[in-house]
Amino acid sequence: MRNAALALIIGFCSLAANDVSIAEDGSDSPRARDLGIPFDGQPGPLNAITDVAGVQVGHQTIIEGEGALNAGEGPVRTGVTAIFPFGDDPAAVAYAAYHVLNGNGEMTGTIWIDESGTLAGPIMITNTHSVGVVRDAVTEWSLIKTGGHLAWSLPVVAETWDGPWPPYGGLNDINGFHVKKEHVFAALDGAKGGPVAEGNVGGGTGMICNEFKGGIGTASRQFSVGNEQYTLGVLVQCNYGRRDWLRVAGIPVGREIGGADICYDGDVPEGRIEPACESGDDSSRRPELGSIIVVVATDAPLLPHQLERVAQRVTLGLGRLGSSASDSSGDIFVAFSTANKVAFGEEAALVRTLANPHLTSVFVATVEATEEAVVNAMIAAETMTGADRYRVPRLPHDELVRVLMEHSVVQ
């Protein structure tokens, strides 16, 4: 395994010093297990949220311009991600619930989830200042999709921040409002099952995670309750954390990993305190500024109050990775079940659910899949240079494996 892991590192890390685009199907991106990193539990065939039958994911990635930040013109490093519980049916309804670990963030549509215990239509993830346009575009798309017969629309749209936060930098011209209706439509129309692109894609394009490049990540778990087998999948948009907090497979790797730090690939803009890359200053100066959105999908038959308990368990997966859910974080999680779809028809139907003593299996799957999804996001993400030539390095695969080998986690 040791030689295999090193061979994978050589192949995947030869491009680490450059900005690399990610294929929309994620085929060019390694994943955590490709590097020999061990995780608990049994993943589904794709190890993705789309292992839950019917779930579809679509991304629209916007990368434009380079150089100095000029609000309204760029550079642009952002996008939007769509997650459908039941294919691209805007009227399909699922039982759902959400949980807020720390509330410095936004997820629209949650009042109706609280009131009804249901989710109708897709879940969207984008940057903080694009929530409004994404919400409106989903409503318009849904009206078109249903031929104008959509009764009402309260879209669920969540966000994390991808712009500068003076005196600290950021990758995207967030105040330029570059996410447009056509981008939202493209993410919705492009949603599909199968492998899910990770890293610098969709809403995760400009995100930073544990002071490395972050973005979109996913994972899944299969588990049994009696004679029935179920699947649970997680998708994250990770934009949180500090490097020295980061733990992988239980090891505080962030304290031991060498390699590049966040810096400016050119002159440091006035008023900013992070260093120029050429200065060689490798001190970590960035506080915990970010957020994380987590979507949990399962085909296990669960009621809304049970799904709320599932959403709460996301916090334990993040805790394994070293998250502290700081004051500035928007850590918001939503969970839904694709079972019991028939319960929302006009005719009466019986509703199935797992008894509460069986929920432990669901909780364990949630914790495990959340942990792996975040690591997958960081493994897939590539070094990116954005606004003001702000450069965020990828998590160095070779250094990560070296540290895990030294701790006998990777053999």
Phi, psi and omega in degrees: 000325181299311180294323179296318179296319179294322179296319178296321180298315180300317182292318186275339187260359181297340180256009191297333183280352185247159171284127184233133177279151183257132176298142184298335178268002178075008188291338181269003186256128171289165176234168186302318181292334176298334180268005178085011181286126182275144175224153177282154172090169183253113178285162172284179184304323181262349187051050185212162179301334179285359169292339173282116187306132178095338182287134178232149180229136175227143178237148164230120186253133182239109178233112183217139170077169176203165177098210186294145178288128176225102187307128181098341181245335178122196000297155184246128176218081186204191180167196181211144179235139179241137176233118178258131174291324185229073182060210183258033179277109184287348182257354181294145186237138178229149169296141185205164174201167179220167179215138177251116175278312171218134196259026176275065184189189184217141167216108181288163176082002187283336179297319179288328174298318177300313186289315188257340186072021184229157176235128177242127178086192186279162167259130182245145176228134182209201176269166190303316186272008179246007182301316184297310182295325178293317179301312182295321181294323178298318178299313179297316179300319181294321177297317178296316183297327182263009181065031179082008184261012177288124184293315181197168182212124173232075187300148174264113182230124181243164186213156162222162191270130178236012181256180175296152175224079188312135013270016181256152184272181177200166188274335191243148171283076188294332180275006176270352176052057187274346175282120183246171180305319183296330177290320179296314178302319182295319178295318180293314182290335181270001182295140182203166172278190179088196181302146182248126176295142184232169177086233187279062183223157174053220179299339181274003189306313186257020188269154182237132184229117181057038179065017168241170177296132180244208179138220185268136174215157181211159177196167179215165175220145172251142180208160183242144170232109187063233180266003183259136176254137182232164179232142175229133179234152181231138169234134181238150163243100190263129184209043190226172163093168176242151181300318184286351175271340192296127175237137175230129183053036177083358183257134180285068188296330183299332180281343188246346182285132172270185178112185188291154173246170174300135182198173175260124180276063184151202180294142177281124179301149180302134178090352179267149186248351177283152191277165168285146182300321184288348181289337183077006178285112183253020179285145179270117184244352188277125176283179177281109188244350196257196186213175174210136172251134180231130177247126179246127177238142175211152173264003174291137182285105183232146176270164185304318181293331176286322178294329174297320178294323176298312180301325178298327184288346172305324182302325181288325175297318178292325178297324176300332183269355177103008179291144174244001181050065187292172185302328184270001185275144167252094184251097189231132188231140178232139181231142177219158178242134178271000174283165174065024179302326182296338184294347184256012174279176181285336179271148180297144180214150175281143179253130177263150174205156172280143173292148185307322180299340180273356184289341180304321178298323178291319179299314181299316180299322180295314180299312183295315183291324177298313180303312184289325181298320179294316179296320177300320178299316182287325178293319183285330185294144178251155173309135181226137172248128185231223184303137182060025182057034176287122186247126178245118184282154172288160169296117185289115185298319182295319179292320179299312180295321179302313181296316181292328174295318180297333179262010177061028175273317171258130185267000000 
